[in-house]
Every structure is written in structure tokens, then in C-alpha cells.
Amino acid sequence: MPSVSVIANTAKPEAVSIAERIVAYLSGEGIEFVLEEELAKALNRPGDGVPLRSMRTDLLVIVGGDGTILRACLDLPDDAPPIMAVNAGERGFLTTVEPSEVKEALRAFFEGRVEVEERMRLEARIGSTALPKALNEVCLTSKVPAKLFKARVRKNGAEMCWVEGDGLLVATPAGSTAYSLSCGGPVVDPGLRCLLLTPICPVRPSWPFVLPPNAEVEVEVVRAREPVAVVDGQAVFELEVGSVVCVRASERPLRFVGLRARFYEKLARRGSGPHA
């Protein structure tokens, strides 16, 4: 018998409502499920609540927008189950299923008829301290607005370039359509394995780079006021001048499932309006 974990953005009534419909469907089909603890409280089912890191099921359903997905993925173990990301946000670029498709998508998953996409993550460390794996990007910047961030960048130990500006992004292909794209980085098909280096508002002309998946990037902070490393816009880690942040491709991707691949469809809609 398959089992399902459900997470939702409990700050969004629409997400809670969608999650409630998912739970009703799973109950009606006799499928075992557990709920993330906050969602269990919101649905008045505290007995079904389980901490995210303790969820061990065949499928993980996340209901929300891209921020909800990124927050949840930061806490997932390396052996996380496939993820069905249901759009309850505005853009939902990381989502794989629309609310109207949830029942069909769940049936397709149980019958083995879904599209599976592997999405690369990044491993980063500051000295011996490992950071959470990033699905979109690791951002190196200053906590103080409009203060110069200067860094030396090395690839596999060899000096590659210098960055002077608001900061530097090390991004995945999935993250290429997020912050990196807003900073002038390239769009990269999520089926590729590579690292993107995108300067943020450089003070002199500077190019983004696309590096092979076996590259290890070292970023040494040379000058900055209260420098930080930010993982997927969620987790913040303080740095200091002289800190070296090492980033490389993780060997543990996340698997996302849906009825069909939608990357280029969503990319084409991206500029069509505030709710694209």
C-alpha cells in the first residue's frame, strides 16, 4: 500500500484548502498519509502530524508557491521521496501540478504514469561547516544594503575571476530562472548538470559563467560589510573577511513528479504579467 506525506503553506488559506481536499481524497482511497505538524494543526488532525525530517513515505506532496517548496526542501534528507509540488502561489515556477490536476496526478503516480525530473542541488561549506543543500542558489552578499562586496573566485583551486558589486550567485539549472535570471544570468535547461556563477550588480563589466558539474568553486571574501551566505533565500549564515565558501554539485538530486514537463511552458509565460 503506498503512503503519502503532505506539506502546505499554512499561512495561505488556498493552500490549506487544497491540502484538505488531498487528505479527503487519500482517505477515500484508503491510502496511508501523514501531515507536516503545522498542517496537522490547521486541519485539526494533530494525531497525523509528523516532523518533516521524520517523513518516510513513497511520495511527498508540497502545496504552496516556490518559497514553500524551497523552505521544505532545505529540511529534506538525502533519501527524500519523489516530490509532487502543487501550485498555490503566483508564479509557481518550481511546481509540477496545478490544483485542478491533483487527483489525476496522484492516480498517475500510483499507476506509474508520471514524468520524473531530477533537479540538481548544490553542496556548500564554510570551512568545515556544511550548509543545507541548495535547490536554487547560494547567494554571497552583504547584509548592509549598497555596500561593496568584493571576492576572489577560484575553480578547482585555480584563480578564475574577481567579483566587485552587490554579491555573487552560485546557482543550479533550476535556479537559473530565479534570482540568477534577474541578474542577467542565462536560462539553463533543468535536465543539465552544471553550476552557474552570476555576479549581482557588478561595478564593472563582468560575465556570468557556466561551469561543468565536477567543478568546485571557492569564493574568498576580500571586502564586505557584514558578509553572509544565503541558501535559497531562506537560511542565512554569517561570514567575515577572509571566509572561504566552497560550492559544488551535489550527488543527491531531488526528484520531482508531475503529469508532464512544463519548464518551457512556464518560461514562455514568465513575462506575461504579475500572475505568470
C-alpha positions as CSV (number, residue, x, y, z in Angstrom):
1,M,0.0,0.0,0.0
2,P,1.5,3.4,-1.0
3,S,1.9,6.2,1.5
4,V,2.0,9.9,1.2
5,S,3.3,12.9,3.2
6,V,1.6,16.3,2.8
7,I,3.1,19.7,3.5
8,A,1.3,23.0,2.9
9,N,1.9,26.7,3.4
10,T,-0.5,27.2,6.4
11,A,-0.3,31.0,6.0
12,K,-2.3,30.7,2.7
13,P,-5.9,29.6,3.1
14,E,-5.9,28.4,-0.5
15,A,-3.0,26.1,0.2
16,V,-4.7,24.7,3.3
17,S,-7.9,24.2,1.4
18,I,-6.1,22.3,-1.4
19,A,-4.3,20.1,1.3
20,E,-7.7,19.4,2.9
21,R,-9.0,18.1,-0.4
22,I,-5.9,16.0,-0.9
23,V,-6.4,14.4,2.5
24,A,-10.1,13.7,1.8
25,Y,-9.1,12.0,-1.5
26,L,-6.4,9.9,0.2
27,S,-8.7,8.9,3.0
28,G,-11.4,7.9,0.5
29,E,-9.0,5.8,-1.5
30,G,-7.7,4.1,1.7
31,I,-4.1,5.5,1.1
32,E,-2.0,6.0,4.2
33,F,-0.8,9.5,4.8
34,V,0.9,11.8,7.3
35,L,0.9,15.6,7.6
36,E,3.5,18.1,8.5
37,E,2.9,19.2,12.1
38,E,1.7,22.7,11.4
39,L,-0.7,21.5,8.6
40,A,-2.0,18.8,11.0
41,K,-2.9,21.5,13.5
42,A,-4.5,23.7,10.8
43,L,-6.7,20.7,9.7
44,N,-7.5,19.7,13.3
45,R,-5.8,16.4,12.8
46,P,-2.9,16.6,15.4
47,G,-2.6,12.8,15.6
48,D,-1.5,12.7,11.9
49,G,1.3,15.3,12.4
50,V,4.9,14.2,11.8
51,P,8.1,16.4,11.7
52,L,9.3,16.9,8.1
53,R,12.6,15.2,8.6
54,S,10.8,12.1,10.0
55,M,8.5,11.6,7.0
56,R,9.3,8.3,5.4
57,T,6.7,7.7,2.7
58,D,6.5,6.9,-1.0
59,L,5.5,10.4,-2.1
60,L,5.9,13.9,-0.7
61,V,3.2,16.4,-1.7
62,I,4.1,20.1,-1.1
63,V,1.3,22.6,-1.6
64,G,2.3,26.3,-2.0
65,G,4.5,28.5,-4.0
66,D,8.2,28.4,-4.8
67,G,9.1,29.8,-1.3
68,T,7.2,26.9,0.3
69,I,9.0,24.4,-1.8
70,L,12.4,25.9,-1.1
71,R,11.8,26.0,2.6
72,A,10.6,22.4,2.7
73,C,13.5,21.2,0.5
74,L,16.1,22.7,2.9
75,D,15.0,20.2,5.6
76,L,14.6,17.1,3.4
77,P,17.0,14.2,4.0
78,D,19.2,12.9,1.1
79,D,16.9,9.9,0.7
80,A,13.8,12.1,0.2
81,P,10.9,10.5,-1.7
82,P,9.7,11.9,-5.0
83,I,8.1,15.4,-4.7
84,M,4.7,16.4,-6.2
85,A,4.7,20.2,-5.9
86,V,1.2,21.7,-6.2
87,N,0.9,25.3,-7.2
88,A,-0.8,27.6,-4.7
89,G,1.4,30.6,-5.4
90,E,1.6,33.3,-8.1
91,R,4.4,32.0,-10.3
92,G,5.0,28.5,-9.1
93,F,8.0,28.0,-11.3
94,L,9.1,25.0,-9.2
95,T,5.7,23.5,-9.0
96,T,4.8,20.5,-11.1
97,V,1.0,20.2,-10.7
98,E,-1.9,22.7,-10.8
99,P,-4.7,22.4,-8.1
100,S,-7.2,21.1,-10.7
101,E,-4.9,18.2,-11.6
102,V,-4.1,16.9,-8.1
103,K,-6.4,13.8,-8.1
104,E,-5.4,12.9,-11.7
105,A,-1.7,13.4,-10.8
106,L,-2.0,11.2,-7.6
107,R,-3.7,8.4,-9.6
108,A,-1.0,8.7,-12.2
109,F,1.8,8.4,-9.6
110,F,0.2,5.3,-8.0
111,E,-0.1,3.8,-11.5
112,G,3.5,4.7,-12.5
113,R,2.4,7.1,-15.3
114,V,4.1,10.4,-14.1
115,E,7.0,12.3,-15.5
116,V,10.0,12.3,-13.2
117,E,12.5,15.2,-13.3
118,E,15.8,15.1,-11.3
119,R,16.8,18.6,-10.1
120,M,20.4,19.1,-9.1
121,R,21.3,20.6,-5.8
122,L,24.4,22.4,-4.5
123,E,26.6,21.4,-1.6
124,A,28.3,24.3,0.2
125,R,30.5,24.6,3.2
126,I,32.2,27.4,5.1
127,G,35.4,25.8,6.4
128,S,34.3,22.5,8.0
129,T,30.7,23.7,8.4
130,A,28.3,22.2,5.9
131,L,25.3,24.3,4.8
132,P,21.9,23.0,3.8
133,K,21.8,21.7,0.2
134,A,20.5,24.4,-2.2
135,L,17.9,23.7,-4.9
136,N,18.2,27.1,-6.5
137,E,21.3,29.0,-5.4
138,V,23.8,30.1,-2.8
139,C,24.0,33.9,-2.6
140,L,27.1,35.6,-1.2
141,T,26.4,39.2,-0.4
142,S,26.4,41.8,2.4
143,K,23.7,42.3,5.0
144,V,24.2,46.1,4.7
145,P,22.4,47.5,1.6
146,A,24.5,49.3,-1.1
147,K,27.8,48.2,0.4
148,L,30.5,46.8,-1.8
149,F,31.1,43.0,-1.8
150,K,34.5,42.0,-3.2
151,A,35.6,38.4,-3.6
152,R,38.2,36.2,-5.2
153,V,36.8,33.3,-7.1
154,R,38.7,30.0,-7.8
155,K,37.7,27.0,-9.8
156,N,39.3,23.7,-8.7
157,G,42.0,25.7,-6.9
158,A,42.9,28.0,-9.8
159,E,42.1,31.7,-9.7
160,M,39.2,32.4,-12.1
161,C,37.9,35.9,-11.6
162,W,37.2,38.7,-9.1
163,V,33.8,39.9,-8.2
164,E,33.0,43.5,-7.1
165,G,29.4,44.6,-6.7
166,D,26.4,43.6,-4.6
167,G,27.5,39.9,-4.5
168,L,27.7,36.6,-6.3
169,L,25.2,33.8,-7.0
170,V,26.2,30.2,-7.5
171,A,23.1,28.6,-9.0
172,T,21.7,25.4,-10.3
173,P,19.9,24.9,-13.6
174,A,16.6,25.0,-11.6
175,G,17.8,28.3,-10.1
176,S,18.7,29.7,-13.5
177,T,15.2,31.1,-13.8
178,A,15.1,32.7,-10.3
179,Y,17.5,35.3,-8.8
180,S,20.2,34.5,-11.3
181,L,18.0,35.3,-14.3
182,S,17.1,38.7,-12.7
183,C,20.8,39.4,-12.5
184,G,21.5,38.7,-16.2
185,G,22.4,35.0,-15.9
186,P,21.5,32.5,-18.7
187,V,18.5,30.2,-18.7
188,V,19.7,26.6,-18.4
189,D,17.6,23.5,-19.1
190,P,16.9,21.8,-15.7
191,G,17.9,18.5,-17.3
192,L,21.6,19.6,-17.4
193,R,24.1,19.3,-14.6
194,C,26.2,22.4,-14.3
195,L,27.0,25.3,-12.0
196,L,26.2,29.0,-12.8
197,L,28.2,31.9,-11.5
198,T,26.2,35.2,-11.8
199,P,27.5,38.5,-10.4
200,I,25.0,40.7,-8.7
201,C,25.1,44.3,-9.9
202,P,28.9,44.3,-10.7
203,V,30.6,47.7,-10.6
204,R,32.5,46.9,-13.8
205,P,31.5,44.7,-16.8
206,S,31.5,41.1,-15.6
207,W,30.2,37.9,-17.2
208,P,28.2,35.1,-15.8
209,F,29.8,31.7,-16.2
210,V,28.5,28.1,-16.7
211,L,30.8,25.5,-15.2
212,P,30.9,21.7,-15.5
213,P,29.4,19.6,-12.8
214,N,32.8,18.4,-11.5
215,A,33.9,22.0,-10.7
216,E,34.4,23.1,-7.2
217,V,34.0,26.8,-6.7
218,E,35.8,28.6,-3.9
219,V,34.7,32.2,-3.1
220,E,37.0,34.1,-0.7
221,V,35.5,37.2,0.9
222,V,38.0,40.0,0.4
223,R,36.0,43.1,1.4
224,A,32.4,43.4,2.7
225,R,30.4,44.9,5.5
226,E,28.7,42.0,7.4
227,P,29.0,39.4,4.6
228,V,26.6,36.5,4.6
229,A,25.9,33.3,2.6
230,V,22.1,32.8,1.9
231,V,20.9,29.4,0.8
232,D,17.7,29.5,-1.4
233,G,16.7,32.8,0.1
234,Q,15.9,31.1,3.4
235,A,18.9,30.1,5.5
236,V,21.4,32.8,6.4
237,F,25.0,32.2,7.5
238,E,27.3,34.9,8.7
239,L,30.7,35.2,7.1
240,E,33.7,37.5,7.7
241,V,36.5,39.0,5.6
242,G,38.8,36.0,4.8
243,S,36.0,33.4,4.9
244,V,36.1,30.9,2.0
245,V,32.8,29.4,0.8
246,C,33.2,26.2,-1.2
247,V,30.4,25.1,-3.5
248,R,30.0,22.1,-5.8
249,A,27.3,20.0,-7.4
250,S,25.6,17.5,-5.0
251,E,25.4,13.8,-6.0
252,R,21.9,13.7,-4.3
253,P,19.4,15.4,-6.6
254,L,15.7,15.8,-5.7
255,R,13.1,14.0,-7.8
256,F,10.0,16.0,-8.9
257,V,7.0,14.3,-10.4
258,G,4.1,15.7,-12.5
259,L,1.8,14.8,-15.4
260,R,4.2,16.4,-17.9
261,A,7.3,18.5,-18.2
262,R,6.4,22.2,-18.1
263,F,9.7,24.1,-17.9
264,Y,9.4,25.8,-21.3
265,E,5.7,26.4,-21.0
266,K,6.3,28.3,-17.7
267,L,9.3,30.1,-19.2
268,A,7.2,31.4,-22.1
269,R,4.5,32.7,-19.6
270,R,7.0,34.3,-17.3
271,G,6.8,37.8,-18.8
272,S,3.1,37.8,-19.5
273,G,2.0,39.6,-16.3
274,P,2.1,39.7,-12.5
275,H,0.5,36.3,-12.2
276,A,2.5,34.4,-14.8
